[in-house]
Amino acid sequence: MKALDSSSTGKYSAILISPIIYFLISIGVSLQISGSNWDIVWHGIGNVETFFTPPHSVIYSGVALAIGSVIGGIIQAAFKIQQQKKNIMWFVLLPSSLPLSLKLAAIGCILQLTAGPFDFLWHTQFGFDGLLSPPHSVLAVGMPTTALGALIGIYSHCSNHSSRKINNTSSSSLFSKLSLIVGFAVFLMVAVGMVLMFTLPFSKGQYFDFNPNPLAALVAASVSIPFILGTCLFIAVRISSSPTSNRIPFIFTFIVAVTMTIQSTTTITSNSYFAFLFPVYLLNIIPALIADILVFRYSQKKKSDSLLSSKMDDNKAKKWCLFATVLVSIFYITLYFPWTVDVFGGYFEPPSSLRTEQFFVQLLIPTILPSVVPVSIVSSLIGSLVAQRLINSRKLIVWLYPGSAFAQDI
């Protein structure tokens, strides 16, 4: 069928924003999730009755960076409109000309901006709050919304870069790939973090107890987190291996490495309680590396085998991507340690004298391996299949970015 042509219709007239804008938005969100993790540790050390804490400074520095980047993107769009439509006031066309990615990021930033003074008032009125306080909930919704907008914007640029050979230099190609890796890792961090916010048993404040039902929280985390990982990682590996986009070998390893960097610097090494576990935590890279090797070896075999039809070849590629995605997703408990283990603690209520890693070892044989791992396999597989269906239909990609190379020939 005829490829979608964004230049032939006014429906798809969004301005292309600089990829640096979206990359900075992702960095801003990464500071927010880093500060949020640190804030949980900070609250665990002692009651915090003030808004002005070091973790909060990191969180709202990230908010400021994300908001500033969104404003920069809007200014860039306005400048481009003014250049193209000199006889029309730029602010008339600006709302309809902003890409969906920047609109999502702007909505998320507005929510985050609202959460700041709301959180300050909450601390002033009620002192120490729990994880799931109303202002934290607003921030939790704003963060994944902003991260999703940044990820869509980064992917849009990568798709245009490869299909139209825009700025086709090694440095710009490397930046595109780095941005896509960071975008996926940051979105996964905040998406999983949002699930954890609603399932961790850390939401009892001075005046309010927002702790969830322990069993419901355990079930929700065990199903939702692998599903999110399966969906996002499958899309990542399929995009990275698509001939119409910048190929990124070992994308699982890179995404997990960025996740581990954020998680370890703010939760593991920054906390003397877990610092000695850092060498063990680094082992999380192994499942991702194995998954990438499997996908890479199949791709190399595919190049040397000319007897298979393209349809059969693509079906086998999807199966390998499914298997690799599930392999990475089932290790979510150790990748997002210690928060995932703390969800189990809300239900099993271990004694305070028992260290988190010791509690994990106790649960490993009787609970995690026979019960949680099978659930995570099924859940991540369903997430991967949902992602595969979305990619096959391409409706989501067309809606998110109609001019992308991934949306052609539909």
QUICORWO-V327178 format. One record per pair of residues at least 24 apart in sequence whose ideal C-beta (glycine too) atoms are under 8 Angstrom apart, sorted by sequence separation. I is the first residue (numbers start at 1). J is the second residue. D is the distance in Angstrom with one decimal. If there is no record, write none. Layout:
BEGIN
I|J|D ; I|J|D
END
This chain:
BEGIN
34|58|6.1 ; 35|59|3.5 ; 74|98|6.9 ; 114|138|5.9 ; 115|139|3.9 ; 260|284|5.9 ; 35|60|7.8 ; 73|98|8.0 ; 77|102|7.3 ; 154|179|4.6 ; 155|180|6.5 ; 195|220|7.0 ; 196|221|6.9 ; 260|285|6.8 ; 295|320|5.7 ; 32|58|7.9 ; 35|61|7.7 ; 112|138|7.8 ; 154|180|5.4 ; 195|221|6.0 ; 294|320|6.3 ; 295|321|6.4 ; 31|58|5.7 ; 32|59|5.2 ; 35|62|6.4 ; 111|138|5.5 ; 112|139|5.8 ; 115|142|6.4 ; 333|360|7.6 ; 31|59|7.2 ; 34|62|7.6 ; 74|102|7.1 ; 111|139|7.3 ; 114|142|7.9 ; 155|183|7.4 ; 256|284|6.3 ; 257|285|6.4 ; 73|102|5.0 ; 154|183|4.3 ; 195|224|4.8 ; 196|225|8.0 ; 256|285|5.9 ; 294|323|7.0 ; 295|324|5.1 ; 31|61|5.8 ; 32|62|3.8 ; 111|141|5.7 ; 112|142|4.0 ; 195|225|5.6 ; 294|324|5.4 ; 31|62|2.9 ; 32|63|6.2 ; 111|142|3.1 ; 112|143|6.8 ; 256|287|8.0 ; 257|288|7.8 ; 30|62|7.1 ; 70|102|6.6 ; 73|105|7.6 ; 74|106|7.4 ; 110|142|7.5 ; 151|183|4.1 ; 253|285|6.4 ; 256|288|4.0 ; 291|323|7.9 ; 292|324|7.2 ; 29|62|6.4 ; 108|141|7.9 ; 109|142|6.9 ; 150|183|5.7 ; 151|184|6.5 ; 192|225|5.5 ; 195|228|7.0 ; 255|288|7.4 ; 291|324|3.7 ; 294|327|7.9 ; 28|62|4.5 ; 31|65|6.6 ; 32|66|7.4 ; 108|142|4.5 ; 111|145|6.7 ; 112|146|6.8 ; 291|325|7.3 ; 27|62|7.8 ; 28|63|6.9 ; 70|105|5.2 ; 107|142|7.9 ; 108|143|6.7 ; 151|186|7.7 ; 253|288|4.6 ; 333|368|6.7 ; 28|64|7.5 ; 69|105|7.9 ; 70|106|5.0 ; 108|144|7.4 ; 147|183|7.6 ; 150|186|7.4 ; 151|187|4.9 ; 192|228|6.1 ; 252|288|4.1 ; 253|289|5.1 ; 291|327|4.7 ; 28|65|3.5 ; 29|66|6.0 ; 108|145|3.3 ; 109|146|5.7 ; 150|187|7.7 ; 191|228|5.0 ; 192|229|7.5 ; 252|289|7.7 ; 290|327|6.7 ; 291|328|5.1 ; 27|65|6.5 ; 28|66|3.3 ; 107|145|5.7 ; 108|146|3.1 ; 28|67|7.8 ; 66|105|7.2 ; 70|109|5.1 ; 108|147|7.5 ; 147|186|5.3 ; 148|187|6.0 ; 250|289|7.4 ; 252|291|4.8 ; 253|292|5.0 ; 333|372|7.2 ; 25|65|7.8 ; 28|68|8.0 ; 105|145|7.6 ; 108|148|7.7 ; 147|187|4.3 ; 188|228|7.0 ; 252|292|4.9 ; 287|327|5.6 ; 288|328|5.2 ; 24|65|6.2 ; 25|66|5.1 ; 28|69|6.3 ; 104|145|5.8 ; 105|146|5.0 ; 108|149|6.3 ; 188|229|6.7 ; 191|232|7.3 ; 251|292|7.0 ; 287|328|5.4 ; 24|66|7.7 ; 66|108|7.6 ; 67|109|4.6 ; 104|146|7.3 ; 107|149|7.7 ; 250|292|4.1 ; 66|109|5.4 ; 106|149|7.5 ; 144|187|6.8 ; 147|190|4.9 ; 249|292|7.2 ; 252|295|7.8 ; 287|330|7.9 ; 330|373|5.8 ; 24|68|7.9 ; 25|69|4.7 ; 104|148|5.7 ; 105|149|3.3 ; 147|191|7.6 ; 188|232|5.4 ; 287|331|4.9 ; 332|376|6.6 ; 24|69|4.1 ; 25|70|6.6 ; 67|112|7.3 ; 104|149|3.2 ; 105|150|5.8 ; 187|232|6.7 ; 188|233|7.8 ; 63|109|7.3 ; 66|112|6.9 ; 67|113|6.2 ; 103|149|7.1 ; 144|190|4.6 ; 250|296|7.0 ; 330|376|4.7 ; 22|69|7.8 ; 102|149|6.5 ; 143|190|4.4 ; 144|191|5.2 ; 249|296|5.9 ; 284|331|6.3 ; 329|376|6.5 ; 330|377|5.8 ; 21|69|5.3 ; 24|72|7.9 ; 101|149|4.8 ; 104|152|6.9 ; 105|153|7.2 ; 184|232|6.3 ; 21|70|7.7 ; 63|112|4.7 ; 100|149|7.7 ; 101|150|7.2 ; 184|233|7.9 ; 63|113|6.8 ; 143|193|7.3 ; 144|194|5.6 ; 284|334|5.6 ; 329|379|8.0 ; 330|380|6.4 ; 21|72|5.7 ; 22|73|7.9 ; 101|152|4.0 ; 102|153|6.5 ; 143|194|7.3 ; 283|334|7.7 ; 284|335|4.9 ; 326|377|5.9 ; 329|380|3.5 ; 21|73|4.3 ; 100|152|6.7 ; 101|153|3.5 ; 184|236|4.9 ; 63|116|6.6 ; 140|193|7.3 ; 141|194|7.5 ; 281|334|7.5 ; 99|153|6.8 ; 140|194|5.0 ; 241|295|7.1 ; 326|380|4.8 ; 329|383|7.5 ; 18|73|7.4 ; 21|76|7.0 ; 101|156|6.3 ; 325|380|6.6 ; 326|381|5.5 ; 17|73|4.7 ; 60|116|5.8 ; 180|236|7.9 ; 281|337|6.7 ; 99|156|7.0 ; 140|197|5.0 ; 18|76|6.1 ; 237|295|6.4 ; 241|299|6.7 ; 326|384|6.6 ; 17|76|6.0 ; 180|239|7.6 ; 322|381|6.9 ; 325|384|4.8 ; 17|77|6.4 ; 137|197|7.4 ; 180|240|7.6 ; 277|337|7.9 ; 15|76|7.6 ; 136|197|6.9 ; 15|77|4.3 ; 322|384|5.0 ; 56|119|7.8 ; 321|384|7.6 ; 322|385|7.5 ; 274|338|6.5 ; 15|80|5.1 ; 132|197|5.8 ; 15|81|6.7 ; 131|197|5.8 ; 132|198|6.4 ; 180|246|7.4 ; 322|388|7.3 ; 181|248|6.9 ; 184|251|7.9 ; 188|255|7.1 ; 51|119|6.3 ; 132|200|7.9 ; 180|248|6.7 ; 51|120|4.5 ; 131|200|5.8 ; 177|246|5.5 ; 185|254|7.9 ; 268|337|7.9 ; 132|202|7.8 ; 133|203|7.3 ; 176|246|5.5 ; 181|251|6.8 ; 185|255|4.8 ; 189|259|6.0 ; 318|388|6.2 ; 131|202|4.2 ; 132|203|3.7 ; 177|248|5.1 ; 184|255|5.2 ; 185|256|7.9 ; 188|259|6.5 ; 267|338|7.0 ; 51|123|4.4 ; 130|202|6.0 ; 131|203|4.8 ; 133|205|6.5 ; 186|258|7.6 ; 252|324|6.6 ; 256|328|6.9 ; 263|335|7.4 ; 267|339|7.8 ; 50|123|6.2 ; 51|124|7.4 ; 130|203|3.7 ; 173|246|6.1 ; 181|254|4.5 ; 185|258|3.6 ; 189|262|5.9 ; 252|325|8.0 ; 263|336|6.8 ; 49|123|6.9 ; 130|204|5.1 ; 181|255|5.9 ; 185|259|5.0 ; 189|263|7.7 ; 263|337|7.9 ; 130|205|4.3 ; 133|208|7.3 ; 260|335|7.3 ; 129|205|4.2 ; 182|258|5.9 ; 186|262|7.8 ; 241|317|7.2 ; 252|328|5.3 ; 259|335|6.5 ; 128|205|5.5 ; 129|206|7.5 ; 133|210|6.8 ; 181|258|6.1 ; 185|262|7.4 ; 49|127|4.3 ; 127|205|7.6 ; 128|206|4.8 ; 130|208|7.1 ; 132|210|4.2 ; 22|101|6.8 ; 49|128|5.2 ; 126|205|6.4 ; 127|206|4.7 ; 129|208|7.6 ; 130|209|7.4 ; 131|210|7.9 ; 132|211|7.6 ; 256|335|6.8 ; 25|105|5.4 ; 32|112|7.4 ; 47|127|7.7 ; 48|128|5.8 ; 59|139|7.7 ; 66|146|5.6 ; 126|206|6.0 ; 127|207|7.7 ; 130|210|5.6 ; 132|212|7.6 ; 238|318|7.8 ; 241|321|7.4 ; 277|357|6.1 ; 21|102|7.7 ; 47|128|4.4 ; 126|207|5.0 ; 130|211|7.3 ; 158|239|8.0 ; 163|244|5.9 ; 15|97|5.0 ; 17|99|6.2 ; 126|208|7.1 ; 162|244|6.3 ; 273|355|7.8 ; 274|356|7.5 ; 13|96|7.3 ; 14|97|6.0 ; 15|98|6.8 ; 16|99|7.3 ; 22|105|7.6 ; 162|245|5.2 ; 238|321|6.0 ; 273|356|7.9 ; 274|357|7.7 ; 13|97|6.1 ; 14|98|6.6 ; 15|99|6.6 ; 17|101|7.4 ; 155|239|6.9 ; 162|246|5.2 ; 237|321|5.0 ; 14|99|3.9 ; 17|102|5.7 ; 43|128|7.5 ; 159|244|7.1 ; 161|246|6.7 ; 14|100|7.2 ; 159|245|5.8 ; 158|245|5.8 ; 234|321|6.1 ; 237|324|6.6 ; 43|131|7.6 ; 158|246|5.4 ; 234|322|6.9 ; 237|325|6.4 ; 40|131|6.4 ; 234|325|4.5 ; 233|325|4.7 ; 230|325|5.6 ; 233|328|5.9 ; 229|325|7.8 ; 230|326|6.6 ; 233|329|6.5 ; 229|328|7.0 ; 230|329|4.9 ; 229|329|4.0 ; 36|139|7.9 ; 226|329|4.8 ; 229|332|5.8 ; 226|330|6.7 ; 226|332|5.8 ; 32|139|7.6 ; 36|143|8.0 ; 225|332|5.0 ; 33|143|6.7 ; 32|143|5.5 ; 225|336|7.3 ; 29|143|5.8 ; 225|340|7.2 ; 29|146|5.5 ; 28|146|7.7 ; 29|147|4.6 ; 221|340|6.8 ; 25|146|6.3 ; 26|147|6.6 ; 29|150|6.8 ; 25|147|7.9 ; 221|343|4.6 ; 25|149|7.1 ; 26|150|4.5 ; 25|150|4.0 ; 26|151|7.3 ; 218|343|5.9 ; 217|343|5.9 ; 218|344|6.4 ; 22|149|7.8 ; 23|150|7.6 ; 22|150|4.6 ; 25|153|7.6 ; 26|154|7.1 ; 218|346|7.1 ; 22|151|7.9 ; 217|346|5.8 ; 218|347|4.7 ; 217|347|7.3 ; 22|153|3.6 ; 23|154|6.8 ; 21|153|7.2 ; 22|154|4.8 ; 214|346|4.5 ; 215|347|5.9 ; 214|347|4.0 ; 19|153|7.3 ; 212|346|7.7 ; 19|154|6.3 ; 22|157|7.1 ; 211|346|7.3 ; 214|349|7.9 ; 17|153|6.2 ; 19|157|4.0 ; 200|339|6.2 ; 16|156|7.5 ; 192|332|7.5 ; 196|336|7.3 ; 202|342|7.4 ; 16|157|7.6 ; 201|342|6.9 ; 200|342|5.6 ; 201|343|7.6 ; 196|339|5.0 ; 200|343|5.9 ; 16|160|6.9 ; 192|336|5.9 ; 196|340|7.5 ; 199|343|5.1 ; 201|345|6.6 ; 201|346|3.3 ; 200|346|7.0 ; 196|343|7.1 ; 199|346|7.7 ; 226|375|7.6 ; 230|379|6.9 ; 234|383|7.1 ; 238|387|7.6 ; 222|372|5.5 ; 226|376|4.0 ; 230|380|3.4 ; 234|384|4.1 ; 238|388|7.6 ; 225|376|7.8 ; 226|377|7.7 ; 229|380|5.9 ; 230|381|6.5 ; 233|384|7.7 ; 23|175|7.6 ; 30|182|7.3 ; 223|375|6.5 ; 227|379|4.6 ; 230|382|7.0 ; 231|383|3.9 ; 235|387|4.9 ; 26|179|7.2 ; 33|186|7.1 ; 222|375|5.2 ; 226|379|4.1 ; 227|380|6.6 ; 230|383|2.9 ; 231|384|6.9 ; 234|387|4.1 ; 238|391|5.8 ; 222|376|6.6 ; 226|380|4.0 ; 229|383|7.0 ; 230|384|4.4 ; 234|388|6.4 ; 23|178|8.0 ; 27|182|7.3 ; 224|379|7.7 ; 227|382|6.3 ; 228|383|6.7 ; 231|386|5.8 ; 232|387|7.6 ; 235|390|7.7 ; 19|175|7.0 ; 23|179|4.6 ; 26|182|5.2 ; 30|186|4.8 ; 33|189|4.8 ; 37|193|7.9 ; 223|379|5.0 ; 227|383|4.0 ; 231|387|4.6 ; 235|391|6.7 ; 19|176|6.7 ; 22|179|6.9 ; 26|183|5.1 ; 29|186|5.2 ; 33|190|5.3 ; 36|193|6.5 ; 49|206|7.9 ; 222|379|7.5 ; 226|383|6.9 ; 230|387|7.1 ; 32|190|7.6 ; 44|202|7.7 ; 23|182|6.9 ; 30|189|7.2 ; 43|202|7.1 ; 47|206|7.6 ; 19|179|5.9 ; 23|183|7.8 ; 26|186|4.8 ; 33|193|5.6 ; 40|200|7.9 ; 245|405|6.7 ; 22|183|7.2 ; 29|190|6.1 ; 244|405|4.0 ; 245|406|6.8 ; 40|202|6.4 ; 244|406|6.1 ; 242|406|6.8 ; 244|408|7.3 ; 239|406|7.2 ; 37|262|7.8 ; 41|266|7.8 ; 37|263|7.1 ; 41|267|6.6 ; 34|262|5.6 ; 38|266|4.8 ; 33|262|6.5 ; 37|266|4.2 ; 38|267|7.6 ; 41|270|7.1 ; 37|267|4.8 ; 41|271|5.2 ; 34|265|7.0 ; 35|266|7.5 ; 30|262|5.9 ; 34|266|4.3 ; 38|270|6.6 ; 163|404|7.7 ; 159|401|7.0 ; 163|405|3.5 ; 160|403|7.3 ; 162|405|6.4 ; 156|400|7.9 ; 160|404|7.0 ; 155|400|8.0 ; 156|401|4.5 ; 159|404|3.9 ; 160|405|7.4 ; 163|408|7.8 ; 155|401|7.1 ; 159|405|4.7 ; 156|403|7.8 ; 159|406|5.7 ; 152|400|5.2 ; 156|404|6.0 ; 152|401|6.5 ; 155|404|7.4 ; 40|339|7.6 ; 100|399|8.0 ; 101|400|7.6 ; 100|400|6.2 ; 101|401|7.4 ; 100|401|7.4 ; 37|339|7.9 ; 99|401|7.5 ; 12|402|4.5 ; 11|402|7.9 ; 12|403|6.0 ; 4|398|6.9 ; 6|402|6.0 ; 6|403|3.9 ; 4|402|5.7 ; 4|403|7.0 ; 4|407|5.7 ; 4|408|6.5 ; 3|408|4.5 ; 3|409|5.5 ; 4|410|6.8 ; 3|410|8.0 ; 1|409|6.5 ; 1|410|6.3
END
